[in-house]
Amino acid sequence: MRTRTSLALIVGGSTLAVIGAAVSFIYLLQPWRTCPDDDAPAGCPMLPDDAVILTMAMIVAVLATAMAVAGAAIRKRHSG
């Protein structure tokens, strides 16, 4: 049972970490934005709603990474 739980933690955490990192990266680049002051969309100021989404994606990425590491530690402790 613990092996299955640790595997779920590793796979689920890794998946969520990748999704959180991808969303964070996309929101940092802001490819959908245009601003008259700068040619690059990343130079435009971020809107408050975009900042909330970026913050949440970064939090999810960090917590999911911790979840995957915890699953790996549980798996290592019970396999050896």
Backbone as numpy.savetxt, mean C-alpha at the origin, in Angstrom:
# Nx Ny Nz CAx CAy CAz Cx Cy Cz
-3.61 -25.96 11.08 -4.43 -24.76 11.08 -3.57 -23.50 11.08
-2.49 -23.49 11.87 -1.66 -22.31 11.93 -0.91 -22.08 10.63
-0.57 -23.17 9.94 0.12 -23.04 8.66 -0.80 -22.36 7.65
-2.06 -22.74 7.64 -3.02 -22.15 6.73 -3.26 -20.68 7.07
-3.33 -20.36 8.36 -3.52 -18.98 8.79 -2.32 -18.13 8.44
-1.11 -18.66 8.67 0.08 -17.88 8.35 0.21 -17.67 6.84
-0.16 -18.67 6.05 -0.13 -18.52 4.60 -1.13 -17.45 4.15
-2.31 -17.43 4.76 -3.31 -16.41 4.44 -2.81 -15.02 4.81
-2.12 -14.90 5.94 -1.56 -13.62 6.34 -0.49 -13.15 5.35
0.35 -14.08 4.92 1.42 -13.72 3.99 0.85 -13.29 2.63
-0.03 -14.11 2.09 -0.59 -13.81 0.76 -1.48 -12.57 0.81
-2.35 -12.50 1.80 -3.25 -11.34 1.92 -2.49 -10.06 2.19
-1.53 -10.12 3.10 -0.73 -8.94 3.40 0.09 -8.47 2.22
0.68 -9.42 1.51 1.49 -9.05 0.34 0.63 -8.42 -0.75
-0.54 -8.99 -0.98 -1.45 -8.45 -1.99 -1.89 -7.04 -1.64
-2.31 -6.85 -0.40 -2.75 -5.52 0.03 -1.60 -4.52 0.01
-0.40 -4.95 0.35 0.75 -4.05 0.33 1.06 -3.59 -1.09
0.98 -4.49 -2.05 1.23 -4.11 -3.44 0.15 -3.15 -3.94
-1.10 -3.43 -3.60 -2.20 -2.54 -4.02 -2.04 -1.16 -3.38
-1.73 -1.13 -2.09 -1.54 0.15 -1.40 -0.38 0.94 -1.98
0.71 0.26 -2.29 1.87 0.94 -2.88 1.55 1.47 -4.28
0.80 0.69 -5.07 0.44 1.13 -6.42 -0.47 2.36 -6.38
-1.46 2.32 -5.50 -2.37 3.47 -5.38 -1.60 4.70 -4.89
-0.71 4.51 -3.94 0.11 5.63 -3.45 0.94 6.23 -4.57
1.57 5.39 -5.35 2.41 5.86 -6.45 1.58 6.63 -7.48
0.41 6.10 -7.82 -0.45 6.76 -8.80 -0.92 8.11 -8.27
-1.28 8.17 -7.00 -1.74 9.44 -6.44 -0.59 10.43 -6.25
0.63 9.97 -6.11 1.76 10.90 -6.07 2.01 11.51 -7.45
1.87 10.71 -8.51 2.09 11.22 -9.87 0.94 12.08 -10.38
-0.28 11.80 -9.96 -1.49 12.52 -10.37 -1.58 12.69 -11.89
-1.58 11.62 -12.67 -1.56 11.77 -14.13 -2.82 12.42 -14.71
-3.90 12.48 -13.98 -5.15 13.05 -14.46 -5.22 14.57 -14.26
-4.26 15.14 -13.53 -4.30 16.56 -13.18 -3.62 17.41 -14.25
-4.13 18.62 -14.42 -3.46 19.64 -15.22 -3.48 20.93 -14.42
-2.41 21.68 -14.52 -2.38 22.97 -13.85 -1.69 23.97 -14.77
-2.14 25.22 -14.74 -1.58 26.21 -15.66 -0.15 26.64 -15.32
0.28 26.43 -14.08 1.59 26.91 -13.65 2.74 25.97 -14.00
2.43 24.69 -14.24 3.50 23.71 -14.43 3.11 22.73 -15.53
4.11 22.23 -16.25 3.84 21.27 -17.33 3.62 19.86 -16.80
4.23 19.54 -15.69 4.13 18.18 -15.14 2.97 18.10 -14.15
2.12 17.07 -14.26 1.00 16.95 -13.32 1.46 16.78 -11.87
2.62 16.20 -11.65 3.11 16.00 -10.28 3.45 17.33 -9.62
3.61 18.40 -10.39 3.91 19.71 -9.84 2.68 20.45 -9.36
1.50 19.96 -9.70 0.26 20.61 -9.28 0.00 20.33 -7.79
-0.60 21.28 -7.09 -0.94 21.02 -5.69 -2.00 19.94 -5.58
-1.90 19.14 -4.53 -2.83 18.05 -4.32 -4.11 18.56 -3.67
-5.24 18.06 -4.13 -6.52 18.41 -3.53 -6.69 17.68 -2.21
-7.50 18.21 -1.29 -7.68 17.57 0.01 -8.20 16.13 -0.08
-9.12 15.86 -0.99 -9.64 14.50 -1.13 -8.56 13.55 -1.64
-7.71 14.04 -2.54 -6.60 13.22 -3.02 -5.61 12.92 -1.90
-5.40 13.89 -1.02 -4.49 13.68 0.10 -5.02 12.63 1.07
-6.33 12.61 1.27 -6.93 11.60 2.14 -6.74 10.21 1.55
-6.99 10.07 0.25 -6.82 8.76 -0.40 -5.36 8.32 -0.35
-4.44 9.24 -0.61 -3.01 8.91 -0.55 -2.62 8.47 0.85
-3.09 9.18 1.86 -2.77 8.80 3.24 -3.31 7.43 3.58
-4.54 7.16 3.21 -5.13 5.85 3.50 -4.40 4.73 2.76
-4.01 4.97 1.52 -3.28 3.95 0.76 -1.93 3.67 1.40
-1.27 4.70 1.88 0.03 4.51 2.53 -0.13 3.74 3.85
-1.16 4.05 4.60 -1.42 3.33 5.86 -1.72 1.87 5.57
-2.54 1.60 4.56 -2.85 0.21 4.19 -1.58 -0.53 3.79
-0.72 0.12 3.01 0.52 -0.53 2.57 1.41 -0.89 3.76
1.53 0.02 4.71 2.39 -0.24 5.88 1.79 -1.34 6.75
0.49 -1.27 7.04 -0.13 -2.29 7.88 -0.15 -3.66 7.20
-0.36 -3.68 5.90 -0.36 -4.95 5.18 1.04 -5.57 5.14
2.06 -4.73 5.03 3.43 -5.25 5.10 3.70 -5.87 6.47
3.25 -5.20 7.52 3.41 -5.75 8.87 2.65 -7.07 9.02
1.48 -7.16 8.41 0.69 -8.38 8.46 1.43 -9.53 7.75
2.02 -9.25 6.60 2.76 -10.28 5.88 4.00 -10.73 6.65
4.68 -9.78 7.27 5.86 -10.13 8.07 5.46 -10.97 9.29
4.35 -10.62 9.91 3.86 -11.41 11.06 3.50 -12.83 10.61
2.87 -12.96 9.46 2.56 -14.29 8.94 3.80 -15.10 8.65
4.83 -14.46 8.11 6.08 -15.16 7.85 6.76 -15.58 9.14
6.69 -14.73 10.16 7.29 -15.08 11.46 6.56 -16.25 12.11
5.24 -16.27 12.02 4.46 -17.37 12.58 4.80 -18.67 11.84
4.87 -18.57 10.52 5.18 -19.77 9.72 6.57 -20.31 10.04
7.54 -19.42 10.19 8.90 -19.85 10.49 8.99 -20.47 11.88
8.29 -19.88 12.85 8.35 -20.38 14.22 7.73 -21.77 14.33
6.67 -22.04 13.58 6.00 -23.34 13.69 6.53 -24.39 12.73
7.37 -23.99 11.78 7.92 -24.99 10.86 9.25 -25.55 11.34
9.89 -24.86 12.23 11.23 -25.27 12.63 11.29 -25.84 13.96
